[in-house]
Amino acid sequence: EATSDLYLLFDFAYNACFYFLPIFLGYTAAKKLGINPIMGIYIGALMLAPGFVDIANTRETFTVLGIPCKLGTYGTTVFPVLLSVFAFKYVDKFFDRIIPQILSQSVKPFLEMLVMLPVTLCLFCPLGTIIGEGIAAVIIMLDNAPFITGIIGGLWPFLILTGMHMPILYAVIIPNLY
């Protein structure tokens, strides 16, 4: 039953895994790219901070350091955090060259986030959403092709493993139910 403790426990476990996917991906991407994984986690967590999610749900516009941007909710997303961590690698390399080693532990993370906040929230989060919605649009367009539908069905377990099933569910399946 949907009200049983076991069901609720499994629901919590599921939500913990997929809702916080940007944090996990931030860590993994940072490790793969050879940069500080804590900063990768921070970039992923930035997209899930409760205040950020509240603002994204209640306001149409928001400014990040004076730059206007349209916010969204990014729990269960893949592309925004991957794009942001990839860009962070180059920001990190830039600050490695200009900040003396003695100041790198205290000053460098602050300056990196000062650069990454507007880039992540104003560029990569919306761009990642567009990429995810584009994939969903292609899937909708190919809906009447049985061969393609079979391929998507065959790939569905892998889509679940990568978290890409959620954008498909939100963008394709759920709207088509109504």
N, C-alpha and C positions, 0 to 999 in steps of 0.2 A: 504494500500500500504506500501511497505517496506521503502518508503522515507517519509511517513507522520510523523508528530510530535508525534502523539499518538503511532504509532508503535515504534518509536525511544525511547519514554519515557518508554514504557513497556520493551523494550530491555535493557535499562539502569538498570531498576529495577531488571530484571532477572539476568543480569550480576553482579550487586552489591551483590545479595544474594549468588549466587553460586561461583563466582570467589573468593570472600572473605570468603568462607566457612571455610578454615583453621583457620582464626581468630576467627570466631564464635565458632568453635569446641574447640579451645584452651581455650577460656573463660569457656565454659560449662564443659569441662573435668576437668579443674583446680578447678572449684567450686565443682563438684561432688567428687573429690579426696581430698578436704579440703586443697588445697594449694592456694597460691596467684594467683588470677585470672588475674592480670595484667601480671604476668610472663607467664601464659598460652596464653594470647593475644600476647605477645611478640614472643613466639615461633611460633605461627601461622603467625604473620606478617613477621617474618624472612624469611619464604618461599615465600613471595609475594613482598618483597622489589624490587623496579624497577632495581636497580643495580644488584641484585642477578639474577633476571629474564633475564636481558641482558647477564650476564656472562653465564647463563645456556643455552641460545639460541645461543651464538656465539663461545663458547669454549668447547672443548671435555674434557679437564681435568682442575682441579683446586685444590689448596691445602688449607686446613683449618688448620691453626696453624701447618703447615708442613705435615699434613696428606693428601695424595692424595685422591680425591673423584670425582666421576662422578656426575655432577649436572643435574637436570631436572627441569621442571616447575611443580609446585605443586598447582597451583590454581585449585579449584574444587575437590581437593583430600580429603580423609577422613583418611586413615590409617597412613600416615606419622605423622600428628599432634597428633593423638591419641596415637601412640606409644611413641612419644617424650614427651608428657605431662605425660604419665604414668611413664616413666623413670625419669622425672624431680621430681616427688614426692619423689623418693628415694635419689636423689641428694640433694633436699631441706632438707630432714630429716638428711642427713649426715652433711651438713653445719650447721644445727641448733645445733647439738651436739658439734661442734668444735669451732664455732665462738661465742665470748661473746655477750650478748644481746646488749651492748652499740654500738657494731660495726655492728650489723646485718642489719641495714637500709642502710648503705653505702657500706659495703664490701661484704656482702653476695650475693646480686644480680649479682655483677660483677664476683665473683668466680663461681657462679652457671652457668652463661652464658659462662664463659671460659670453663667449662666442657661440657655444653650442645651443644655448637656450633659444635664441631667435631662429637659428638655422634649423634646429629640430622642430620646434613648434610651428614655425611659419612656413617652412619649406618641406621638410621630409615627412612630417605627419600627414599633411594633406596629400603630398605626392604618393606616399605609401597607400593611402586610402584610394586614390585614383587608380593605382596599379591593381589593387585587390578588386575594386569595382569593375575594372576593365576585364579582368579574368572572369568575373561573374557574368559580365555581358557576353563574352565569347561563349561561355557555357550555355547561356540562354539562347543565343543565336544558333547554336548547334543542337538544340534540344530535339529537333525533329530528325536528326541524323542517327539512326539506330547504332551504327558502328561507333560513332563518337560517344554516345550514351553508354555503350558497353565498355569503352575505354575508361570513361569516368568512373563507372561502377567498379571496374577492376582496380583503379587507382585509389578508390575511396579509403581503404585502410591506411594507405600512405598519406593521404590528405589529412586524415585524423591524426596520425603521428606527428605531422608538421603543424597542426593547428589550422590548416587552410580550409578545413571543412566548415569552420565557423563563418568566415566571410561568405562562403557559398550558401550556407544556410540562411544567413541574414539577408544577403543580397538577392538570392535566387528563389530558394524554396519557400521560405516563410511569406514573402509578399505574394507569391503565386497561390497560397492557400486561401487568400481572401478575395 
